[in-house]
Amino acid sequence: MCEYGPAMVIYPEGIWYRYETEFDIEEIFNKHVVRGEHVTRLLIKPDLSKLHR
């Protein structure tokens, strides 16, 4: 996932986020961790075909 830039994963769901600013990190924490909502604008949607090479 690092090819997408700085990233974090929320377990146990395995949801991957990219972030660029401290605001992004705070938003991920407040929305996903605290309220259980996805931050769709920061979701990483990997190309899974690359995993099978």
Buried (B, 14 or more C-beta within 10 A) or exposed (E): EEEEEEBBEBEEEEBBBBBEEEEBBEBBBEBBEEEEEBBEEBEBEEEEEEEEE
